[in-house]
Every structure is written in structure tokens, then in C-alpha cells.
Amino acid sequence: MNPMQEILTAISDPTRRAALAILWDGGEHCVCELMKTLDASQSRMSRHMKTLRQAGLVVDRRDAQWVRYRRNPDLVPEFAAVIDAVLAAEGKLERKVA
């Protein structure tokens, strides 16, 4: 699978897009925070984060028993622009509905 296809597949899931929206702030977030915010089990969240990591969108760091995630700082700018556009469009869509 080519890199763009991996990214599009990774962001096709609403939970993964919601996780990216949290991580796209540039900060580092514990998987426990993502679980609580997205109302997801640990195993489900881990699977989602693995998909995002394999697509190159996020990186992780172990901190004792916790895993912390953040936006991949080395993400190709064109791929980052795709994520920016998707998150912006989804945010606009949610505001219209609300």
C-alpha cells in the first residue's frame, strides 16, 4: 500500500480522526487520556493508535507503564496538509449540525 493510501485508510475511522484531532494540538497525550476522552477501551484505543502509528501520523513514547502519543514531527508537509484539511472540514461540518 502506498503512503497516501495508508493515511486515507488510517483516517477513515471516526475514533482515529477524533484521536488525531486531540493529538494535532502539538502536545503529547497519554493513551489513558485518549481512552477517557473518546470513551474507548484500552485494547480498542491501542489498536487505533497502532494504525495511526503505522501510517506515520503519530509517534509514541513509553513512560513507565504509560504510552504517550504525539503528532509525528517528521510527517511530510503534504500529508500533514491532508490531515489539517480533513480535521478542518469535519470541524466545520460539526459546527453546522450543532
C-alpha positions in Angstrom: 0.0 0.0 0.0 1.4 3.4 -0.9 1.8 6.0 1.9 -1.2 8.1 0.9 -3.5 5.1 0.8 -2.2 4.1 4.3 -3.1 7.6 5.6 -6.5 7.6 4.0 -7.2 4.2 5.4 -6.0 5.3 8.8 -8.2 8.4 8.9 -11.3 6.6 7.6 -12.3 5.6 11.2 -14.1 8.3 13.3 -12.3 7.3 16.5 -8.9 7.6 14.8 -9.9 11.0 13.4 -11.0 12.1 16.9 -7.7 10.9 18.3 -5.8 12.9 15.7 -7.8 16.0 16.5 -6.6 15.7 20.1 -3.0 15.0 19.1 -2.9 17.6 16.4 -2.5 20.3 19.0 1.2 19.6 19.1 1.2 18.3 22.6 1.9 14.8 24.0 -1.1 12.8 25.2 -1.3 9.7 27.4 -3.2 6.8 26.0 -5.3 6.9 29.2 -6.4 10.5 28.3 -7.4 9.4 24.8 -9.3 6.4 26.2 -11.3 8.7 28.6 -11.9 11.4 26.1 -13.0 9.1 23.4 -14.8 6.6 25.6 -12.7 3.7 24.3 -11.3 0.6 26.0 -7.6 0.2 26.3 -7.4 -2.6 23.7 -9.5 -0.7 21.2 -7.5 2.5 21.7 -4.3 0.6 21.3 -5.4 -0.9 18.0 -6.4 2.5 16.7 -3.2 4.1 17.8 -1.2 1.3 16.1 -2.9 2.0 12.9 -2.1 5.7 13.1 1.5 5.0 14.1 1.9 2.5 11.2 0.6 5.2 8.8 3.3 7.5 10.1 0.8 10.1 11.5 1.8 9.8 15.2 4.8 8.7 17.2 4.8 7.1 20.7 7.0 7.2 23.7 6.9 4.8 26.7 6.8 6.5 30.1 6.9 3.7 32.7 3.7 1.8 32.3 2.1 4.6 30.1 2.4 5.2 26.4 2.3 8.8 25.2 1.4 9.8 21.7 2.0 13.0 19.7 1.8 14.2 16.1 4.7 12.9 14.0 7.1 15.9 13.8 8.7 14.4 10.6 5.4 14.0 8.8 5.7 15.1 5.1 4.1 18.6 4.9 1.7 17.5 2.1 0.4 14.6 4.3 0.1 17.0 7.2 -2.0 19.3 5.0 -4.3 16.4 4.2 -4.9 15.8 7.9 -5.3 19.5 8.5 -8.0 19.7 5.7 -9.9 16.7 7.0 -9.9 17.9 10.6 -10.9 21.4 9.5 -13.7 20.1 7.2 -15.0 17.8 9.9 -15.0 20.6 12.5 -16.9 22.9 10.1 -19.4 20.1 9.5 -19.9 19.5 13.2 -20.5 23.3 13.8 -23.2 23.4 11.0 -25.0 20.5 12.6 -24.7 21.7 16.2 
